């Protein structure tokens, strides 16, 4: 409805001006006089002057339908030199001829021709009437006696100039406002400096020409040529100014596009494109249509009206010309497209604007890539910051963030609670990783909801461990909150229609916030003590500071269980050795194998030697239960290499002497020979008949350099090199180990033998001894006697040649 009203208003304006022009023309025809014979050329020059002024307009550098013509100059000159009727008639004839040769778009050609011709006629009539009102009546007769004076001439000319320019600007701005539906103030304000400068230039030019014509009217004959020169000068000046303004605007826009924020770059580019190309609207679309930014509005007042997916962008209601140009077509970064919606269906970009568009697209492509790169860097920085302070599985604070939080906000006495899900790893192995993460997140959510007090913090400090920190509360209140939290964790959880429960234990300590790390470590120790003691309380509370304990002491005080694995002669099948496998009952649910992975955590040398002596003593005591069934079998006991010192050797000698066990029946297995203090202790063991076994040969710990660490008697291959049809290089490794063993006078032990084919093949490769499920898996000491009684050794039928056991000496 608004568009229809504006069309009716524009048609009414054109009709009004046409009626006024027709009335002026009728009045001029009625009152026109006959010119003198030799003055008849002056009306023709006036018509030619008006025709030249209307035929060669100079368009303003904008997409608004406003053009600068020289018709005001021609009107003022004709009004100064010709009578008012002849001014109207010359204008009507000249501009009509000019409109006939001027090409307009077919859709609005007639309307524009009628509107512009009528406006020029009315403007000429106004100029002539102003001159007539001031008493200036130039004639085309032989004699003219009345001269009003120079001052009245100047005043009349200036008033006529103001009336002509005001009338033309008012009518033109009103017509453009209704035609383009832009605000009247915006149309009047657009390029007003250029329009004022051109108007002043036209007035000055018309005044000079009028003075010359007043002296001699014959100067009118040369005026059309002068106006053509003036037209080309104005057009050239406007074109230079337009190019300079466009490139200055592009440079300023390029500076504005150097922002690091992608949103700022897109919105600035969309609004800047509207101003740079005088478009009605502009779209910046990137990332395959995932985002579109649209700017709309008048030139100098463009703003973003849409920012979102291209599929959800509203359609443009008006018919506009869309100019499309790709962004980053030859680059490897973000790609997109720029769309400019011009004023009408027939509007196009000029050659200069097309070059500007290419430069703008290249600048925008670089700015988008830079902003996208900064966005990726900021995103990665946020991810790293989050990873440094948050647990990736639950989103809770990690250990460092929890301790930092405690130091920042806590005051006075704080209470730290460490909670462990004892059977979480077992559940994770049984139900799978996805369900385990669901269970873990549900438990974490319960833990967070159980402590809603702002003077508290929750975090995950391990795979199956959480920590609660409370301050500004009493010990009894903190203890109750900790009990509620553990009770909430112990409630069953439904995961994929499966009812699961966790076994949670906790430990609690109190102290100053400055000792946050020590408090958390102490709380974990209290928790582990509660787990080992099998306490059924929800939280084990330690009111006094927890003393830092020793892992070696805890392992020495813990219960130890022993199991045995037989080692047989691969040729005869006879049991010749028994491998001791000691395990420490660290808690109700944790059984630790006393191997190098436990020994490496013990730093105290005395405690390490004490633990190794305990393992040997327990192994000798347990071996006494099956010694009668296997009197000739040698005992293999694993010990840490770092424990082999002269003091330890003397202690082992005393153990053998007290139990009346010969040294030749004991073999010490060292899995990390690089930890030997010196070779003297190993040589002293050999003097007592105790032999050494290099374990896990082929691993990173048991390299070729380890062969020179001591005088070995046996070499055990790493379990990874057990024969496997899918990994053929194992044979090469075994053959190389056997070759070294033969050169060094060693016996090779092959672990993990499960079938007779593997036994035969390993024996053929040169392995003298072997163990594994084929000869009996791990068993308790009481089971060894029964196994030895039932064992029927079977020799290899092929009689493979293998290396015999090393002698005891």
Order of alpha helices (4+ residues) and beta strands (2+ residues): alpha-alpha-beta-beta-alpha-alpha-alpha-alpha-alpha-alpha-alpha-alpha-beta-beta-beta-beta-beta-alpha-alpha-beta-alpha-alpha-beta-beta-alpha-beta-beta-beta-alpha-beta-alpha-beta-beta-beta-alpha-alpha-beta-alpha-beta-alpha-beta-beta-alpha-beta-alpha-beta-beta-alpha
